[in-house]
C-alpha cells in the first residue's frame, strides 16, 4: 500500500465552519475561530482536520453550491486567513483537508452563466445540457426555462446545483459527450487546477463530495469514474506525494482499488454494517449482537485492506448525531470501538461531548433534516454556550436550549465524561501502532444472539459488551485500558476492555 505515511496515525476532526467558533461576533463561525481552537483539537487527540466547504457560495446548500472554487466565502474570512490556518495547523502537527465539490457548482458560478448563453462559447459544454428546451433523459432531473439557451440542464442535487460534464460512459444522444472528448477533458483539467491551487497554498488534500458520480451512465463498478480519478491522482501525486484524498463513495473496493483514493467513508446506508452498528432498531451498540455489522464490515475490509483505508465516522453534517440514538454509556463504547478498528477515523465536531441532534429546527441553507446536526459547538455555560458573543437572534443556528446541554468546560474536569473518554481512547491509539490505521485485525468472537465482540489488533485483544448484563469472555489478564468493569474474565454491562499480549 503506497499511501501518505502520516495517515497511519491520523485521526480527523470534521468542522462545519459556520458552527464551530465565531471570532467576530457576527453570529457565524469563521476561519479565525477555527485557528483560535487549534490547540483544543490537538489536545483532544486529533491531528488532522476536514473543513466542510468554505468557498464563495450563495449558501443554498450549506456551501455545497460553489460559486468560486478559489475564493474563501466572505462570511468566513479571506484566502489569507485560510493560508494562515494551514501554517498554524502545520506548526502543531495538524493536517488540513478541504471539501471539494467536483460534480456540480452553483447556478451562479461564472462557468454556468456562460454555458447558459445562446451563443456557443468555451463553457457551453462545461455542464450537462440537452439540445432542446423540454428535453431530458429518464432517471435524471433536468431544469429548463432558466437561461437563453435552447436546452435543459441536469441537476446533481438541488435546483441550484447544475451537473458538471465529465462525459457519458455510453453516448446515446447527440447532445451527450464522450468521456474521452474535449468537453470532459476541459472539466477534468479545471478541477485539477482547483486542487493544485489549494495544494500549493498549503492544503493537505481533499474530502471529495459525491466522488463516484462524475461520469454519467457509468457501469455498476463505476469503471469510467474510477479511471478518471486514477488519471487525476497520477498527475497530482507526482507533485504532491503527501497529499491525501478521502472519498464520499461508500464502497471501498471501488474507491480504493479501482479509483485509487487513499480513504473511503463507511457511510450510513440502510441495511449496511454501519447502520446495524449504531442506528437500526436492533443496532449492536444498543445492546444487541454484532453479527451483521461484523459480516458487512469484514467483507469491506478484506476486499480493500491492501489498497487503502476505510474511514469510520462518529457522524457528519448529513446524518443525525449518534447521541440521538445512543445513551452516554453506549456512546463511549461506540467511540472506543470506532477508534480502535483499522483505518482512519473521523470525529465530527461536538460528538466528543455528546452534543444532541436537535430535530425540531426549521431548515437552514438547504439543511432540512440535516440542520439539527449543524448547530453551534457548545464550549461553555453562559451566553450562546460560548460559541459567539452575538445576540442570540443573530446566530447561524440556535444552540441547544436544554439546561443540561453538554459543554467542553463542563466535561473537562470529569474523568468519566464523554470528552475525557474520547481523549483517553485517542491517546491509547496514538501510543500503540498496533491500534492505528494499518495494524493487523482479526475477529475472535462475534455470534448471533450474543452481545460479546472480541477482536485482535496486533498484540492487543479488545472486547466490547454493550448489553445490560455481564458476559464471560474467556480472557485472562489485567486490562491496560477499560471502560466499565472487567474482573475475573467477565466483562461488565456496557463495558470495553483492552488486554495486552
Secondary structure, DSSP 8 states (H G I E B T S, - for coil): ----GGGGG--EEEE-GGGT--SSSSSS--HHHHHHTHHHHHHHT--EEEE---EEE--SSTT-SEEEEEEE-GGG--HHHHHHHHHHHHHTT-EEEEEE--SB--TTSHHHHHHTSSS--TTTTSB-B-SSTT---TTS-EE-SSSSSSS-EEBSSSTT-BBB---BSS--STT--BTTSHHHHHHHHHHHHHHHHHHHHT--EEEETTTT-SSBT--TT-HHHHHHHHHHHHHHHHH-TT-EEEES-S-HIIIIIIS--SEEE----TTSHHHHHHTSTT-GGGTS--HHHHHHHHHHHHHHTTT-EEE-BS--TTS--GGGTS-HHHHHHHHHHHTTSSS--EEETTGGGT----TT----TT-GGGGGGS-----SSSGGGGS-SS-GGGSSS----STT---HHHHHT-TTSHHHHHHHHHHHHHH-GGGSTTS--EEEEE-TT--EEEEEETTEEEEEE-SSS-EE----S--SEEES-EETTEE-TTEEEEE--
